[in-house]
Amino acid sequence: MKTITSIPLLLAATINLTGCNEADTSRPPKTVGWFFEHRDELAVALKACRDNPGELAKTPNCVNANEARNKVTVQEMKDALR
């Protein structure tokens, strides 16, 4: 009888934990190019990534925002040398 009640409990716990750690797929991540073209949104994304790096640092938006920031920096350096 103990096994009969523990199986449904184990199954319920497994189902509840299945969604943890999954990325938010309701909105697709922004691309590096998108962030490069939208500097205001880039600044907002970078601030959010800096404010919560433990949770957000490896998300696609933070990775892409950081890469876009690198490209912006390189572009600004090139422009300064002209």
PAZA-568259 format. One line per field, with one value per residue (C-alpha): x, y, z; residue in one letter; residue number from 0. Coordinates in steps of 0.25 Angstrom, whole numbers. Layout:
# PAZA-568259
x <- (X	...)
y <- (Y	...)
z <- (Z	...)
r <- (A	...)
k <- (NUM	...)
***
This chain:
# PAZA-568259
x <- (0	12	17	4	3	17	17	6	14	27	20	14	27	34	23	24	39	40	37	48	61	54	56	44	40	28	37	48	62	67	78	92	88	75	82	93	82	74	83	73	68	82	85	73	76	91	86	76	88	97	86	84	96	93	80	81	96	95	81	81	77	89	99	94	93	108	112	105	112	125	122	117	130	138	130	132	147	147	139	148	160	155)
y <- (0	9	7	10	24	28	25	36	46	43	45	58	64	60	67	79	80	78	93	98	104	105	118	127	122	132	143	139	145	157	156	163	171	175	180	187	195	198	204	208	194	189	198	193	178	180	187	175	165	173	174	159	151	139	136	144	144	131	134	137	151	154	147	154	168	166	162	174	183	178	181	195	197	193	201	214	211	210	223	230	227	233)
z <- (0	3	-11	-17	-11	-13	-28	-31	-22	-29	-42	-38	-33	-46	-54	-46	-47	-62	-65	-56	-62	-76	-83	-86	-100	-100	-106	-115	-112	-119	-128	-127	-139	-133	-121	-129	-136	-124	-114	-104	-102	-102	-90	-83	-86	-81	-68	-65	-68	-59	-48	-47	-53	-46	-52	-66	-70	-79	-85	-100	-98	-89	-97	-110	-103	-98	-112	-117	-107	-112	-126	-122	-115	-127	-136	-127	-127	-142	-143	-134	-142	-155)
r <- (M	K	T	I	T	S	I	P	L	L	L	A	A	T	I	N	L	T	G	C	N	E	A	D	T	S	R	P	P	K	T	V	G	W	F	F	E	H	R	D	E	L	A	V	A	L	K	A	C	R	D	N	P	G	E	L	A	K	T	P	N	C	V	N	A	N	E	A	R	N	K	V	T	V	Q	E	M	K	D	A	L	R)
k <- (0	1	2	3	4	5	6	7	8	9	10	11	12	13	14	15	16	17	18	19	20	21	22	23	24	25	26	27	28	29	30	31	32	33	34	35	36	37	38	39	40	41	42	43	44	45	46	47	48	49	50	51	52	53	54	55	56	57	58	59	60	61	62	63	64	65	66	67	68	69	70	71	72	73	74	75	76	77	78	79	80	81)
***
